[in-house]
Structure formats: C-alpha cells, structure tokens
Amino acid sequence: MSENIYVERAVERHDWQLDEVQALFAMPFNDLIFRAQTIHRHSFDPNEIQISSLLSIKTGACSEDCGYCPQSAHHDADLKPEALLPLSDVIQAAKRAQAQGASRFCMGAAWRQPKDKDIERVVEMVQEVKALGMETCVTLGMLTDQQTQRLKAGGLDYYNHNLDTSEDYYSEVITTRTYQDRLDTLERVRDAGINVCCGGIVGMGESDQDRAKLLIQLANLPKHPESVPINMLVQVEGTPLMGSDNLDPLLFVRMIAVARIMLPRSRVRLSAGRTSMSDELQALCFLAGANSIFYGDKLLTTDNPMTEHDQRLFQRLGVYAGGSSYA
C-alpha cells in the first residue's frame, strides 16, 4: 500500500460506508496500527497527550435508564445521590486538576435535561473555571435552544453528549431517550458554536457491526466532533450490564485505530475502563492514535487510575501533557 493512500485517508470525510469500515477493522493488526499512526502524525504531535479531568457536580437520581450507569434511579446500584455541588467545591477541584497537569476541566451532572435555573449555576462554574485558564466542558443531558445559547454566552468550550453505541443496538441499552434525541442535542450544540465531545462505549454486548456503525455515525456528522471519548464498559453491581462478556483488548485497540483513521483531526480520548487496562494495553492505544485521557481517581462515580500512575506511565513512554495540534 503506497504512502499516497495514507495521505488521502488523512483528509476528513463524511461519506463512510459500512463495507469499507468493516474492511478497516479486518486489516492485519500491524498494518492497521501503522496506518492509524501515520495518519495521527499528519495532525498531531505523536508524543503529546491532552489531559482532561472530570468531576461529578450532581450525582445520582437520574430519570434515564442507561444500562451501564449506576446513577440511574432505575437501577439498584450502591450510590448515594448528591445535589449540585457548591461553587467553591468545584473551584477547588479544578485547581487540583490544573496543578496535576489537566488543561481541560469537565463537569458532569446526572440530569435527563437541566432546568433553566440549573444552567445559570453551571454557567457560573464555567466562568470561574475559565478564569483559572482552563478549557471547560460540561455534560448535562439534553438541552433546549435557549439553554445551549446561554452556555455559549457563558463561555463554555466543549459540550459532551455521547451516542454510546450504534442506532441499531441503542434500544438494548437505553429506552428513556431516543437516538434522535441525542442527535438533536448534538446539532443544537454544534449550531451554537460550542465544540462537541461525543463518543461511545464498547463492551456492552454490541456486535462488530455496531462498533463500525457507531464510528460511521460520528464521522458522517456534518462536522467531526472535536473530542471523541472511547470508553470500555465499567461493570457496576446493580446495573443491567453487570456480567457482560469482556471485550477482547485487541478489539479495543482496533476501535481506537479505526477511530483515528476516520476522525483524523479529532482528539481520541482513552476514557472509562483504564483501571482494568495494563500499561502495555494503554501504550498500544496511544500508538493506535489515542491522544487524550482523563486524569484523576474518579470518572464521575467509577474508578480511574491515580494521577501518579499516569505520570509514571508518561515518563516510561516518553510522552508529555499538552494540548496543541498541527491541524
């Protein structure tokens, strides 16, 4: 395969078809990784990793029934609901994250859709975090046009709203919100000029075709998401997806690599599930094109590797925290 083919594939596309994406997943592993790494180097410093930190600002009692989530009121997970955090607590957490090297501070609230009064409190958090010199991201559920515009006016940099899986498999995981609801929220955020953070979860019992279709949905959006978190299911007692078969780790690496090929200028984030990954598996994911992670010991309510462990891994790999790209 000639170098010209790799150059061609580094161009953003919005017309991916299932057969060609399945062909990517089926490539010999070494060829797939080489192709993904080659494309990665066209847009990014290959040894630079963007660091985000995630805080749950409102925990539990969510009316959605997402099968993976312990925050759902529908499930019997051992989780104590908490009201929206005071502003001072959020600022302290952001300062800690910044001191540990995070450049983006993400705030998540377990709502189906926030009330307007909640948006005002979140905007205040966004403004205080931005005053520290950090990028801001929130995930609050579905939004109205007015709420989206208010977040934009308040200075929000990124909005996270994951598609989770393919449209075909979606109803096996969630029944209280439609796939189109998620697409509509993404459209509102994109039209408001807020950067989009959107990805999915693998290891939920979905098929190879579902994983391919999820990436097609992301890549064929009118604009590629600026950040694409790829999560490995974290199984939590009391949730319907507890007991799911574990995904082959090399399939996870393939997911990262194909995401990098299809979304050449997006930040592909190695997200939930890192506590169950070896350092060697994470290194393979970085080689495959992942160039963002979450720092901190918690991802909303589930465990995440300790910051000191991540720093040691970075040293071993010769990579560093940053945020710039060649794009």
Secondary structure as UniProt FT lines:
FT   HELIX           3..9
FT   HELIX           18..25
FT   HELIX           29..43
FT   TURN            46..47
FT   STRAND          48..59
FT   TURN            67..68
FT   TURN            70..71
FT   TURN            73..74
FT   HELIX           87..99
FT   TURN            100..101
FT   STRAND          104..109
FT   HELIX           116..130
FT   TURN            131..133
FT   STRAND          135..139
FT   HELIX           145..153
FT   TURN            154..155
FT   STRAND          158..160
FT   TURN            167..169
FT   HELIX           170..172
FT   HELIX           179..191
FT   TURN            192..193
FT   STRAND          195..197
FT   STRAND          200..202
FT   HELIX           208..219
FT   STRAND          227..232
FT   TURN            237..238
FT   TURN            240..243
FT   HELIX           249..262
FT   TURN            264..265
FT   STRAND          267..270
FT   TURN            272..273
FT   HELIX           274..276
FT   HELIX           279..287
FT   TURN            288..289
FT   STRAND          292..295
FT   STRAND          298..299
FT   TURN            300..301
FT   STRAND          302..303
FT   HELIX           307..317
FT   STRAND          320..322
//
